[in-house]
């Protein structure tokens, strides 16, 4: 046996050993793994983006952040133009400490729905925390205006109060 052939056999052995150990540690045989992936994929395909959004929101409420992200990602694959999915994923990313990811998702929500008052409001908070004061003030003004136009007086007043507070400082 030449050196290359022997090296290839060792690599195959190492990969096989690793996969075998992983299979034992995971408690799943290759057949069970394949069945669970197939079942999971089928279940995901049978859910609409609205169902996935709702399920993700429920997981978020129960602090299952990783599960919520998974559902929101699946919903985005099915309906990439739904601003509410990006907004909700942004909320989860913020809870996970990914401020930049949350900021991008709030921006994606605004691009898809320029009248998404809550996305402007939350983006304002992130912009303030990241040091983008003028952009944050602009977002708070827009949020207050949109909340007012949409009949959400309490949220409009909250945005206006924050705007006054940060403009004074």
PyMOL CGO cylinders between C-alpha atoms (Angstrom):
from pymol import cmd
from pymol.cgo import CYLINDER

trace = [
    CYLINDER, 0.00, 0.00, 0.00, 1.45, 3.37, -0.94, 0.3, 1, 1, 1, 1, 1, 1,
    CYLINDER, 1.45, 3.37, -0.94, 1.59, 6.37, 1.39, 0.3, 1, 1, 1, 1, 1, 1,
    CYLINDER, 1.59, 6.37, 1.39, -1.33, 8.31, -0.22, 0.3, 1, 1, 1, 1, 1, 1,
    CYLINDER, -1.33, 8.31, -0.22, -3.62, 5.30, -0.09, 0.3, 1, 1, 1, 1, 1, 1,
    CYLINDER, -3.62, 5.30, -0.09, -2.77, 4.71, 3.57, 0.3, 1, 1, 1, 1, 1, 1,
    CYLINDER, -2.77, 4.71, 3.57, -3.33, 8.40, 4.43, 0.3, 1, 1, 1, 1, 1, 1,
    CYLINDER, -3.33, 8.40, 4.43, -6.71, 8.35, 2.70, 0.3, 1, 1, 1, 1, 1, 1,
    CYLINDER, -6.71, 8.35, 2.70, -7.78, 5.26, 4.65, 0.3, 1, 1, 1, 1, 1, 1,
    CYLINDER, -7.78, 5.26, 4.65, -6.78, 6.98, 7.91, 0.3, 1, 1, 1, 1, 1, 1,
    CYLINDER, -6.78, 6.98, 7.91, -8.84, 10.06, 7.03, 0.3, 1, 1, 1, 1, 1, 1,
    CYLINDER, -8.84, 10.06, 7.03, -11.87, 7.92, 6.20, 0.3, 1, 1, 1, 1, 1, 1,
    CYLINDER, -11.87, 7.92, 6.20, -11.41, 6.04, 9.49, 0.3, 1, 1, 1, 1, 1, 1,
    CYLINDER, -11.41, 6.04, 9.49, -11.23, 9.30, 11.49, 0.3, 1, 1, 1, 1, 1, 1,
    CYLINDER, -11.23, 9.30, 11.49, -14.34, 10.72, 9.79, 0.3, 1, 1, 1, 1, 1, 1,
    CYLINDER, -14.34, 10.72, 9.79, -16.23, 7.45, 10.29, 0.3, 1, 1, 1, 1, 1, 1,
    CYLINDER, -16.23, 7.45, 10.29, -15.18, 7.30, 13.93, 0.3, 1, 1, 1, 1, 1, 1,
    CYLINDER, -15.18, 7.30, 13.93, -16.28, 10.88, 14.49, 0.3, 1, 1, 1, 1, 1, 1,
    CYLINDER, -16.28, 10.88, 14.49, -19.68, 10.26, 12.88, 0.3, 1, 1, 1, 1, 1, 1,
    CYLINDER, -19.68, 10.26, 12.88, -20.09, 7.08, 14.90, 0.3, 1, 1, 1, 1, 1, 1,
    CYLINDER, -20.09, 7.08, 14.90, -19.31, 8.87, 18.16, 0.3, 1, 1, 1, 1, 1, 1,
    CYLINDER, -19.31, 8.87, 18.16, -21.69, 11.69, 17.23, 0.3, 1, 1, 1, 1, 1, 1,
    CYLINDER, -21.69, 11.69, 17.23, -24.43, 9.17, 16.46, 0.3, 1, 1, 1, 1, 1, 1,
    CYLINDER, -24.43, 9.17, 16.46, -23.95, 7.44, 19.82, 0.3, 1, 1, 1, 1, 1, 1,
    CYLINDER, -23.95, 7.44, 19.82, -23.81, 10.73, 21.75, 0.3, 1, 1, 1, 1, 1, 1,
    CYLINDER, -23.81, 10.73, 21.75, -26.87, 12.12, 20.01, 0.3, 1, 1, 1, 1, 1, 1,
    CYLINDER, -26.87, 12.12, 20.01, -28.78, 8.93, 20.75, 0.3, 1, 1, 1, 1, 1, 1,
    CYLINDER, -28.78, 8.93, 20.75, -29.96, 8.74, 17.19, 0.3, 1, 1, 1, 1, 1, 1,
    CYLINDER, -29.96, 8.74, 17.19, -29.13, 6.15, 14.62, 0.3, 1, 1, 1, 1, 1, 1,
    CYLINDER, -29.13, 6.15, 14.62, -28.63, 7.40, 11.05, 0.3, 1, 1, 1, 1, 1, 1,
    CYLINDER, -28.63, 7.40, 11.05, -32.09, 6.09, 10.12, 0.3, 1, 1, 1, 1, 1, 1,
    CYLINDER, -32.09, 6.09, 10.12, -33.79, 7.90, 13.02, 0.3, 1, 1, 1, 1, 1, 1,
    CYLINDER, -33.79, 7.90, 13.02, -31.88, 11.10, 12.21, 0.3, 1, 1, 1, 1, 1, 1,
    CYLINDER, -31.88, 11.10, 12.21, -33.04, 10.90, 8.59, 0.3, 1, 1, 1, 1, 1, 1,
    CYLINDER, -33.04, 10.90, 8.59, -36.62, 10.27, 9.68, 0.3, 1, 1, 1, 1, 1, 1,
    CYLINDER, -36.62, 10.27, 9.68, -36.65, 13.20, 12.12, 0.3, 1, 1, 1, 1, 1, 1,
    CYLINDER, -36.65, 13.20, 12.12, -35.19, 15.57, 9.52, 0.3, 1, 1, 1, 1, 1, 1,
    CYLINDER, -35.19, 15.57, 9.52, -37.74, 14.43, 6.94, 0.3, 1, 1, 1, 1, 1, 1,
    CYLINDER, -37.74, 14.43, 6.94, -40.62, 14.78, 9.40, 0.3, 1, 1, 1, 1, 1, 1,
    CYLINDER, -40.62, 14.78, 9.40, -39.37, 18.19, 10.53, 0.3, 1, 1, 1, 1, 1, 1,
    CYLINDER, -39.37, 18.19, 10.53, -39.01, 19.38, 6.94, 0.3, 1, 1, 1, 1, 1, 1,
    CYLINDER, -39.01, 19.38, 6.94, -42.50, 18.17, 6.11, 0.3, 1, 1, 1, 1, 1, 1,
    CYLINDER, -42.50, 18.17, 6.11, -43.93, 19.94, 9.16, 0.3, 1, 1, 1, 1, 1, 1,
    CYLINDER, -43.93, 19.94, 9.16, -42.19, 23.16, 8.20, 0.3, 1, 1, 1, 1, 1, 1,
    CYLINDER, -42.19, 23.16, 8.20, -43.50, 23.02, 4.65, 0.3, 1, 1, 1, 1, 1, 1,
    CYLINDER, -43.50, 23.02, 4.65, -47.06, 22.56, 5.88, 0.3, 1, 1, 1, 1, 1, 1,
    CYLINDER, -47.06, 22.56, 5.88, -46.91, 25.78, 7.94, 0.3, 1, 1, 1, 1, 1, 1,
    CYLINDER, -46.91, 25.78, 7.94, -47.72, 29.13, 6.36, 0.3, 1, 1, 1, 1, 1, 1,
    CYLINDER, -47.72, 29.13, 6.36, -45.57, 32.17, 7.04, 0.3, 1, 1, 1, 1, 1, 1,
    CYLINDER, -45.57, 32.17, 7.04, -48.40, 33.52, 9.23, 0.3, 1, 1, 1, 1, 1, 1,
    CYLINDER, -48.40, 33.52, 9.23, -48.39, 30.30, 11.29, 0.3, 1, 1, 1, 1, 1, 1,
    CYLINDER, -48.39, 30.30, 11.29, -44.62, 30.46, 11.63, 0.3, 1, 1, 1, 1, 1, 1,
    CYLINDER, -44.62, 30.46, 11.63, -44.79, 34.14, 12.66, 0.3, 1, 1, 1, 1, 1, 1,
    CYLINDER, -44.79, 34.14, 12.66, -47.36, 33.33, 15.35, 0.3, 1, 1, 1, 1, 1, 1,
    CYLINDER, -47.36, 33.33, 15.35, -45.39, 30.32, 16.56, 0.3, 1, 1, 1, 1, 1, 1,
    CYLINDER, -45.39, 30.32, 16.56, -42.22, 32.42, 16.68, 0.3, 1, 1, 1, 1, 1, 1,
    CYLINDER, -42.22, 32.42, 16.68, -44.02, 35.11, 18.68, 0.3, 1, 1, 1, 1, 1, 1,
    CYLINDER, -44.02, 35.11, 18.68, -45.24, 32.46, 21.14, 0.3, 1, 1, 1, 1, 1, 1,
    CYLINDER, -45.24, 32.46, 21.14, -41.72, 31.09, 21.51, 0.3, 1, 1, 1, 1, 1, 1,
    CYLINDER, -41.72, 31.09, 21.51, -40.43, 34.62, 22.07, 0.3, 1, 1, 1, 1, 1, 1,
    CYLINDER, -40.43, 34.62, 22.07, -43.00, 35.16, 24.85, 0.3, 1, 1, 1, 1, 1, 1,
    CYLINDER, -43.00, 35.16, 24.85, -41.78, 31.94, 26.50, 0.3, 1, 1, 1, 1, 1, 1,
    CYLINDER, -41.78, 31.94, 26.50, -38.13, 33.03, 26.10, 0.3, 1, 1, 1, 1, 1, 1,
    CYLINDER, -38.13, 33.03, 26.10, -37.34, 30.29, 23.59, 0.3, 1, 1, 1, 1, 1, 1,
    CYLINDER, -37.34, 30.29, 23.59, -35.25, 32.76, 21.59, 0.3, 1, 1, 1, 1, 1, 1,
    CYLINDER, -35.25, 32.76, 21.59, -33.42, 30.25, 19.42, 0.3, 1, 1, 1, 1, 1, 1,
    CYLINDER, -33.42, 30.25, 19.42, -36.70, 28.54, 18.51, 0.3, 1, 1, 1, 1, 1, 1,
    CYLINDER, -36.70, 28.54, 18.51, -38.28, 31.90, 17.71, 0.3, 1, 1, 1, 1, 1, 1,
    CYLINDER, -38.28, 31.90, 17.71, -35.36, 32.83, 15.43, 0.3, 1, 1, 1, 1, 1, 1,
    CYLINDER, -35.36, 32.83, 15.43, -35.71, 29.50, 13.63, 0.3, 1, 1, 1, 1, 1, 1,
    CYLINDER, -35.71, 29.50, 13.63, -39.44, 30.06, 13.03, 0.3, 1, 1, 1, 1, 1, 1,
    CYLINDER, -39.44, 30.06, 13.03, -38.90, 33.66, 11.88, 0.3, 1, 1, 1, 1, 1, 1,
    CYLINDER, -38.90, 33.66, 11.88, -36.15, 32.54, 9.49, 0.3, 1, 1, 1, 1, 1, 1,
    CYLINDER, -36.15, 32.54, 9.49, -38.48, 29.92, 8.02, 0.3, 1, 1, 1, 1, 1, 1,
    CYLINDER, -38.48, 29.92, 8.02, -41.26, 32.49, 7.71, 0.3, 1, 1, 1, 1, 1, 1,
    CYLINDER, -41.26, 32.49, 7.71, -38.91, 34.87, 5.88, 0.3, 1, 1, 1, 1, 1, 1,
    CYLINDER, -38.91, 34.87, 5.88, -38.04, 32.11, 3.43, 0.3, 1, 1, 1, 1, 1, 1,
    CYLINDER, -38.04, 32.11, 3.43, -41.73, 31.71, 2.67, 0.3, 1, 1, 1, 1, 1, 1,
    CYLINDER, -41.73, 31.71, 2.67, -42.63, 35.41, 2.68, 0.3, 1, 1, 1, 1, 1, 1,
    CYLINDER, -42.63, 35.41, 2.68, -39.56, 37.65, 2.39, 0.3, 1, 1, 1, 1, 1, 1,
    CYLINDER, -39.56, 37.65, 2.39, -41.65, 40.83, 2.06, 0.3, 1, 1, 1, 1, 1, 1,
    CYLINDER, -41.65, 40.83, 2.06, -43.49, 40.66, 5.40, 0.3, 1, 1, 1, 1, 1, 1,
    CYLINDER, -43.49, 40.66, 5.40, -42.17, 43.53, 7.54, 0.3, 1, 1, 1, 1, 1, 1,
    CYLINDER, -42.17, 43.53, 7.54, -43.64, 42.04, 10.73, 0.3, 1, 1, 1, 1, 1, 1,
    CYLINDER, -43.64, 42.04, 10.73, -41.43, 38.98, 10.50, 0.3, 1, 1, 1, 1, 1, 1,
    CYLINDER, -41.43, 38.98, 10.50, -38.27, 41.09, 10.33, 0.3, 1, 1, 1, 1, 1, 1,
    CYLINDER, -38.27, 41.09, 10.33, -39.54, 43.30, 13.15, 0.3, 1, 1, 1, 1, 1, 1,
    CYLINDER, -39.54, 43.30, 13.15, -40.21, 40.32, 15.42, 0.3, 1, 1, 1, 1, 1, 1,
    CYLINDER, -40.21, 40.32, 15.42, -36.87, 38.72, 14.62, 0.3, 1, 1, 1, 1, 1, 1,
    CYLINDER, -36.87, 38.72, 14.62, -35.26, 42.06, 15.46, 0.3, 1, 1, 1, 1, 1, 1,
    CYLINDER, -35.26, 42.06, 15.46, -36.88, 41.97, 18.90, 0.3, 1, 1, 1, 1, 1, 1,
    CYLINDER, -36.88, 41.97, 18.90, -35.45, 38.51, 19.52, 0.3, 1, 1, 1, 1, 1, 1,
    CYLINDER, -35.45, 38.51, 19.52, -31.99, 39.46, 18.28, 0.3, 1, 1, 1, 1, 1, 1,
    CYLINDER, -31.99, 39.46, 18.28, -32.02, 42.41, 20.65, 0.3, 1, 1, 1, 1, 1, 1,
    CYLINDER, -32.02, 42.41, 20.65, -32.89, 40.11, 23.56, 0.3, 1, 1, 1, 1, 1, 1,
    CYLINDER, -32.89, 40.11, 23.56, -29.97, 37.90, 22.55, 0.3, 1, 1, 1, 1, 1, 1,
    CYLINDER, -29.97, 37.90, 22.55, -27.62, 40.90, 22.66, 0.3, 1, 1, 1, 1, 1, 1,
    CYLINDER, -27.62, 40.90, 22.66, -27.17, 41.18, 18.89, 0.3, 1, 1, 1, 1, 1, 1,
    CYLINDER, -27.17, 41.18, 18.89, -27.81, 44.91, 18.60, 0.3, 1, 1, 1, 1, 1, 1,
    CYLINDER, -27.81, 44.91, 18.60, -26.44, 45.19, 15.09, 0.3, 1, 1, 1, 1, 1, 1,
    CYLINDER, -26.44, 45.19, 15.09, -28.52, 42.26, 13.85, 0.3, 1, 1, 1, 1, 1, 1,
    CYLINDER, -28.52, 42.26, 13.85, -31.60, 43.77, 15.50, 0.3, 1, 1, 1, 1, 1, 1,
    CYLINDER, -31.60, 43.77, 15.50, -30.86, 47.13, 13.89, 0.3, 1, 1, 1, 1, 1, 1,
    CYLINDER, -30.86, 47.13, 13.89, -30.63, 45.52, 10.46, 0.3, 1, 1, 1, 1, 1, 1,
    CYLINDER, -30.63, 45.52, 10.46, -33.91, 43.67, 10.99, 0.3, 1, 1, 1, 1, 1, 1,
    CYLINDER, -33.91, 43.67, 10.99, -35.70, 46.87, 12.08, 0.3, 1, 1, 1, 1, 1, 1,
    CYLINDER, -35.70, 46.87, 12.08, -34.31, 48.56, 8.97, 0.3, 1, 1, 1, 1, 1, 1,
    CYLINDER, -34.31, 48.56, 8.97, -35.52, 45.65, 6.82, 0.3, 1, 1, 1, 1, 1, 1,
    CYLINDER, -35.52, 45.65, 6.82, -38.97, 46.02, 8.38, 0.3, 1, 1, 1, 1, 1, 1,
    CYLINDER, -38.97, 46.02, 8.38, -38.99, 49.74, 7.56, 0.3, 1, 1, 1, 1, 1, 1,
    CYLINDER, -38.99, 49.74, 7.56, -37.89, 49.11, 3.96, 0.3, 1, 1, 1, 1, 1, 1,
    CYLINDER, -37.89, 49.11, 3.96, -40.77, 46.67, 3.53, 0.3, 1, 1, 1, 1, 1, 1,
    CYLINDER, -40.77, 46.67, 3.53, -43.27, 48.90, 5.35, 0.3, 1, 1, 1, 1, 1, 1,
    CYLINDER, -43.27, 48.90, 5.35, -42.24, 52.57, 5.68, 0.3, 1, 1, 1, 1, 1, 1,
    CYLINDER, -42.24, 52.57, 5.68, -45.22, 53.12, 8.02, 0.3, 1, 1, 1, 1, 1, 1,
    CYLINDER, -45.22, 53.12, 8.02, -44.10, 50.55, 10.62, 0.3, 1, 1, 1, 1, 1, 1,
    CYLINDER, -44.10, 50.55, 10.62, -44.11, 52.86, 13.65, 0.3, 1, 1, 1, 1, 1, 1,
    CYLINDER, -44.11, 52.86, 13.65, -42.85, 50.25, 16.11, 0.3, 1, 1, 1, 1, 1, 1,
    CYLINDER, -42.85, 50.25, 16.11, -39.85, 49.49, 13.89, 0.3, 1, 1, 1, 1, 1, 1,
    CYLINDER, -39.85, 49.49, 13.89, -38.89, 53.20, 13.87, 0.3, 1, 1, 1, 1, 1, 1,
    CYLINDER, -38.89, 53.20, 13.87, -39.37, 53.35, 17.63, 0.3, 1, 1, 1, 1, 1, 1,
    CYLINDER, -39.37, 53.35, 17.63, -37.15, 50.35, 18.33, 0.3, 1, 1, 1, 1, 1, 1,
    CYLINDER, -37.15, 50.35, 18.33, -34.57, 51.42, 15.76, 0.3, 1, 1, 1, 1, 1, 1,
    CYLINDER, -34.57, 51.42, 15.76, -34.41, 54.78, 17.55, 0.3, 1, 1, 1, 1, 1, 1,
    CYLINDER, -34.41, 54.78, 17.55, -33.51, 53.05, 20.80, 0.3, 1, 1, 1, 1, 1, 1,
    CYLINDER, -33.51, 53.05, 20.80, -30.77, 51.04, 19.13, 0.3, 1, 1, 1, 1, 1, 1,
    CYLINDER, -30.77, 51.04, 19.13, -29.42, 54.09, 17.33, 0.3, 1, 1, 1, 1, 1, 1,
    CYLINDER, -29.42, 54.09, 17.33, -29.22, 55.93, 20.66, 0.3, 1, 1, 1, 1, 1, 1,
    CYLINDER, -29.22, 55.93, 20.66, -27.36, 53.06, 22.30, 0.3, 1, 1, 1, 1, 1, 1,
    CYLINDER, -27.36, 53.06, 22.30, -24.95, 52.90, 19.35, 0.3, 1, 1, 1, 1, 1, 1,
    CYLINDER, -24.95, 52.90, 19.35, -24.33, 56.66, 19.45, 0.3, 1, 1, 1, 1, 1, 1,
    CYLINDER, -24.33, 56.66, 19.45, -26.34, 57.74, 16.39, 0.3, 1, 1, 1, 1, 1, 1,
    CYLINDER, -26.34, 57.74, 16.39, -28.23, 60.51, 18.16, 0.3, 1, 1, 1, 1, 1, 1,
    CYLINDER, -28.23, 60.51, 18.16, -29.47, 62.50, 15.15, 0.3, 1, 1, 1, 1, 1, 1,
    CYLINDER, -29.47, 62.50, 15.15, -30.80, 59.36, 13.40, 0.3, 1, 1, 1, 1, 1, 1,
    CYLINDER, -30.80, 59.36, 13.40, -32.46, 58.30, 16.64, 0.3, 1, 1, 1, 1, 1, 1,
    CYLINDER, -32.46, 58.30, 16.64, -34.19, 61.67, 17.00, 0.3, 1, 1, 1, 1, 1, 1,
    CYLINDER, -34.19, 61.67, 17.00, -35.42, 61.45, 13.42, 0.3, 1, 1, 1, 1, 1, 1,
    CYLINDER, -35.42, 61.45, 13.42, -36.77, 57.93, 14.07, 0.3, 1, 1, 1, 1, 1, 1,
    CYLINDER, -36.77, 57.93, 14.07, -38.55, 59.05, 17.25, 0.3, 1, 1, 1, 1, 1, 1,
    CYLINDER, -38.55, 59.05, 17.25, -40.19, 61.95, 15.37, 0.3, 1, 1, 1, 1, 1, 1,
    CYLINDER, -40.19, 61.95, 15.37, -41.37, 59.58, 12.63, 0.3, 1, 1, 1, 1, 1, 1,
    CYLINDER, -41.37, 59.58, 12.63, -42.56, 57.00, 15.18, 0.3, 1, 1, 1, 1, 1, 1,
    CYLINDER, -42.56, 57.00, 15.18, -44.55, 59.63, 17.10, 0.3, 1, 1, 1, 1, 1, 1,
    CYLINDER, -44.55, 59.63, 17.10, -46.13, 60.90, 13.88, 0.3, 1, 1, 1, 1, 1, 1,
    CYLINDER, -46.13, 60.90, 13.88, -46.99, 57.41, 12.61, 0.3, 1, 1, 1, 1, 1, 1,
    CYLINDER, -46.99, 57.41, 12.61, -48.36, 56.26, 15.98, 0.3, 1, 1, 1, 1, 1, 1,
    CYLINDER, -48.36, 56.26, 15.98, -50.57, 59.35, 16.03, 0.3, 1, 1, 1, 1, 1, 1,
    CYLINDER, -50.57, 59.35, 16.03, -51.80, 58.77, 12.47, 0.3, 1, 1, 1, 1, 1, 1,
    CYLINDER, -51.80, 58.77, 12.47, -52.53, 55.12, 13.31, 0.3, 1, 1, 1, 1, 1, 1,
    CYLINDER, -52.53, 55.12, 13.31, -54.56, 56.04, 16.39, 0.3, 1, 1, 1, 1, 1, 1,
    CYLINDER, -54.56, 56.04, 16.39, -52.05, 54.78, 18.98, 0.3, 1, 1, 1, 1, 1, 1,
    CYLINDER, -52.05, 54.78, 18.98, -52.08, 57.84, 21.21, 0.3, 1, 1, 1, 1, 1, 1,
    CYLINDER, -52.08, 57.84, 21.21, -50.22, 56.23, 24.14, 0.3, 1, 1, 1, 1, 1, 1,
    CYLINDER, -50.22, 56.23, 24.14, -47.28, 55.13, 21.98, 0.3, 1, 1, 1, 1, 1, 1,
    CYLINDER, -47.28, 55.13, 21.98, -47.20, 58.51, 20.23, 0.3, 1, 1, 1, 1, 1, 1,
    CYLINDER, -47.20, 58.51, 20.23, -46.99, 60.26, 23.60, 0.3, 1, 1, 1, 1, 1, 1,
    CYLINDER, -46.99, 60.26, 23.60, -44.26, 57.88, 24.74, 0.3, 1, 1, 1, 1, 1, 1,
    CYLINDER, -44.26, 57.88, 24.74, -42.19, 58.65, 21.61, 0.3, 1, 1, 1, 1, 1, 1,
    CYLINDER, -42.19, 58.65, 21.61, -42.75, 62.39, 22.07, 0.3, 1, 1, 1, 1, 1, 1,
    CYLINDER, -42.75, 62.39, 22.07, -41.72, 62.18, 25.74, 0.3, 1, 1, 1, 1, 1, 1,
    CYLINDER, -41.72, 62.18, 25.74, -38.50, 60.36, 24.81, 0.3, 1, 1, 1, 1, 1, 1,
    CYLINDER, -38.50, 60.36, 24.81, -37.85, 62.89, 22.06, 0.3, 1, 1, 1, 1, 1, 1,
    CYLINDER, -37.85, 62.89, 22.06, -38.18, 65.78, 24.53, 0.3, 1, 1, 1, 1, 1, 1,
    CYLINDER, -38.18, 65.78, 24.53, -35.98, 63.97, 27.08, 0.3, 1, 1, 1, 1, 1, 1,
    CYLINDER, -35.98, 63.97, 27.08, -33.13, 63.33, 24.65, 0.3, 1, 1, 1, 1, 1, 1,
    CYLINDER, -33.13, 63.33, 24.65, -33.35, 66.71, 22.93, 0.3, 1, 1, 1, 1, 1, 1,
    CYLINDER, -33.35, 66.71, 22.93, -32.85, 68.47, 26.27, 0.3, 1, 1, 1, 1, 1, 1,
    CYLINDER, -32.85, 68.47, 26.27, -29.66, 66.60, 27.09, 0.3, 1, 1, 1, 1, 1, 1,
]
cmd.load_cgo(trace, "trace")
